[in-house]
Structure formats: C-alpha cells, structure tokens
Amino acid sequence: MVAFMQTDTAVEITPAVPRWVSDDSPTDALQRPRPVARLEARTENERVALSVTEVAKLLGISRALAYELAARGDLPVLRLGRRIVVPRVALAALLGAERL
C-alpha cells in the first residue's frame, strides 16, 4: 500500500508502514527508512496523473499488459469512478526515477 500527500508545491509518496512498526521502536531488519519521491511543481498544463494507455506507451508495453499489471497491483493506480489513472510520482517511484 502506498500513501500520497500533496502540499502546495510538491507531492510526496511514502510506502504505508504496518501498524505494528512505530516511530519509537528500535531499528531492526524489519524497519527500513521510508523512501520519499518528490515531484516538484510543473507547468500548469502538465498533468499529475497519466492514463494506463499513456503509461503503456511510456514503458513500451501493450495496453492489455498495462491493464493486467494494474489489476494485479504491480502498477500503482488510482481509481476515479470508472477511470483508472497512474500518478506520475508513483510511476517515478516504481521506476526508481526522481522525475518523469
């Protein structure tokens, strides 16, 4: 599970931490530092999320495979009614890129 937080100029994405891991618990192998991917403010006409078809083109895979990955949970998606979109920050985090 991934948590999204949007501020005025940036969007942060952090992996959800299990409830049994607290901030004051001792550091061990199960508790890892929380990675944060940042997406700085872009131009006004650049969207924060992409369609599954657009992501398929970016990744060089078929549209059907992109939808299959989304259904399996391998591609981070948001469902907005019937529409399925992929947040840019989630895609960047998945690919290990700082920006897209």
N, C-alpha and C positions, 0 to 999 in steps of 0.2 A: 504494500500500500504506500502511496506517495501523498504527501501533503503539500498544498500550494498556498503561498501567501503573497499577496500583491500589495506593494507600497506605492507611493506617488511616482517614483522613478524606476523601480526595479521589481521584478518578480522573483521570489525565492522558491526553490523546491528542495524539500528535505524528505528523506525516507521516514516513514512513520516508525516510531520506536515501540516495541512491545511494552505493555503496561507494567510488566514486572521489572523493567530496567528503569531505574530512577537516576536523576542527575547527581545525587549524592552517593550512589553506590560505588564501591571500589572498581577501579578499572581492571577488567579481565578480558579474556579472549572473546567473550560474547558481546561485550560492549565496545563498539568501534566509534571513532569520531564521526560525526554527522557531516557528510559532504553537502556543500551548498553550491548550486549552479545559479549564476546571476545572468539576467538578461537586461542589459541597460536599455533605457528609453530609445526607441527607434523613431523613424519618421512617422508622421501621422497616418500615412496611407499603408503602412506595413502592419499586417495582422498579427495578433498574438498566437493564433492557432491556425493550423492547416487542415485541409480535408484529407481523408485517408487516401484518396486518389493522388493528391499532390505529394503526399509523403511517399507513396509508392514510386512516383516518378523520380523524386529526390534520391531514394535508396536504390533505384534500378531494379525493382521487383515488380511482379504483376499486381494489379489491383486486387485480384482474388486472394493472393498470398497476404497482402497487407490487411485485408479484412479478416482473414484466418488468424493472423498474428494478433489482431485486436481482440478477436473473440477468445483466444487462448490466454490473453493477458500479457503477452510478450511485447506488445506495442502499447504504450501508455495513451489512453484515450479518455475523453470526456464525452458523455452523452448529454446532449442538449435537446431534449424532446426526442425526435426521431433522428436528429442529426448527430453524427459521430465526428469529432474533431480531435486533432493531436496538438497539444500545446507545444510551442516551439521550445520552451525551456525543458520540458520533459523529454523531447526528442534529442535536444543537445546533451542532456544528462545521460540518456541511453547510449549515445554515440561517444561520450567522453569528450565532447567539444565544449568550448567555453561559450561560443555563439554559433547561431545558424544564420 
